[in-house]
Amino acid sequence: MSATGGTPHGPGDPTPTSAEGVTGASGVPGPQAGAGTPGADDQVAHETSPLAGSAADTSVSPAGGPKSSPHSSVTAGSGSAPKRPSVVLGVGGGIAAYKVCDLLRRLTESGHSVRVVPTAAALEFVGAATWAALSGQPVTADPFDNVQEVPHVRIGKGADLVVVAPATANLIAKAAHGLADDLLTNTLLTARCPILFAPAMHTEMWEHPATQANVATLRSRGITVLDPAVGRLTGADTGRGRLPEPSEIFAISQLMLADSAARAAGERVADLTGKHVLISAGGTREHLDPVRYLGNSSSGKQGYALARIAAARGAKVTLVAANSELPDPAGVHVVPVTSTRDLYDEITGRAADADAIVMAAAPADFRPAEFAEHKIKKTDDGAVPAVSLIQNPDILATVAHDRQRDGQVIVGFAAETGDAQHSVLDLGRAKLERKGCDLLVVNDVSGGKVFGSDINEAVILDRDGTALPVPSGSKDALAGVIWNLVATHWH
Ligand code: CTP
């Protein structure tokens, strides 16, 4: 449509109530040191943000065919003269607009050219000066500003990706119906690149049939609409409606840019579509009494990376997460658990529906034989209570030895140090055999290697006897290689 057809500063996006919480309470206590075994999720120390899992190192395609090139990855803008990806950041009128400043920073600092296009209502929350200063580009909600440059067409046509955050109920409705009464909604109609909506609004607005129908319409057109996160909303209420974490939106944007680069290069993408993958992450806790537990400091980051990458490659993903503080990855069904027995129940109960099971969690091998109903008190005589332990079930060995689905691929992790008689790989091979899985991701953690570091490297042992070294890289990159190998087992 032409600019004259719009209504600059018209009703725009009048949804300041479609806001979300200003606190980031996850409600999950932090990991604590305990008696558990450092497990898969701790084997590879993690980057502090998903930035390290950017398009440049995120595998989104098993290009190269079975086993020939599991490292193959799609690099956005790879080649001799990499193009700076051009991102339009559309900002809707909700309180979560302030969080989008963080997303903007992540995008600009990782080399993207970002044009911020707010709605008029968004500027009530965060002013144009902030967006302009952070992006280094002019900012307006009005298609009549600099009309000689035809911004209502040029901005959308020049974009490699449009990210709308926060996507309010009003903005989603306008996009679903093709309305174009400001610069952002015009841009949404002229863009031919991938579009990502990160909604934020009150639970009632999100759940309203009108919003759900509009979301379904956008998704049916190939637009990615994230589910809002669950948590504290504006005021005292809690529920689904929070803006997904900026780090999550950033990670998804990177994957979408990589995905579209892969399409442009004619490579196969969304190669996990139609598959259901079941992933465990985090460290289990075994309670002694209502307040104390044996646990481990697994962060869950490797399992979350596996979930994020699988979802981005089209899989249906169930993530059984033990005591992780991480935000739910977009598009992933997260099932929280506490103990190894909870994890066992969830994994074995869902195994029959899974095309792949990846045990990235660090389940405690032992639990207290007795659970004290009341807090164990110390006594004046200085006596120390004896804690006897019993063994937990081995989840990986159970699902691997009792396969419930043809063609199911089962992946384990192992952190090994080696010993006087055995190398890390010897122990890894023995564990692969003992557990009965198809792939085992082995980390050498001798001498404190890997723990506490931002880089990881692993060797992936295949039950066919091959060993694939994965060089240092982010957890997203390792996840990409793991999925490439799983995919070769399915073919
Ligand atoms: N694992 C499991 N159930 C357990 C313990 C571990 O499913 N009760 C899984 C982990 O998720 C990981 C793999 O088994 O994928 C290897 O974990 P690890 O702790 O290295 O193995 P253990 O069986 O504990 O072997 P060991 O203590 O002899 O090294």
Residues whose N, C-alpha, C, O or C-beta is under 5 A from the ligand:
A	BS01	CTP	T37 A40 M359 A360 A361 A362 P363 A364 D365 N392 P393 D394 I395 L396 A397 V411 G412 F413 A414 A415
